[in-house]
Amino acid sequence: LNSRLERVLTFMEENCGDHLELTSVAKVAHLSPSAFSKFFHKMTGKTFVAHRNVCRVREACRLLIQTDNSVTEIAYRSGFANLANFNRQFLREKRITPLKYRRLHNPP
C-alpha cells in the first residue's frame, strides 16, 4: 500500500467522527485539495466523500452495538451533520436502518 495513502486512511479512521474535511485530509497527504481528490480516487476507486461516509457508517455501527445512545446522538458523534443524511447514508451502506441494525446485533 502506498505510504501516503496509508497515512491518509489512518488519519481518516482516527478522525472520522470529527468534522473531517477534504482540505484537512489533503494536508495530511501534502497535496492540494484538487490533487488529493484525483490521487484518492485513483488509489481507492472512491471519492473522498464516499469513503468518509463509509468510515462514518462503520463508526455508527460500532456505537449502535456498544452503546445505548440514541440514533440521533450516534449520527452526530459519527460525524454526520444531520439525521436525514445519516439515515440515507446508513441505509445505502448497510441496506438496513440504524434501529434495525441495533436490534439485529443486540437482541432483547
Secondary structure, DSSP 8 states (H G I E B T S, - for coil): --HHHHHHHHHHHHHTTS---HHHHHHHTTS-HHHHHHHHHHHHSS-HHHHHHHHHHHHHHHHHHH----HHHHHHHTT-SSHHHHHHHHHHHHSS-HHHHHHHHS--
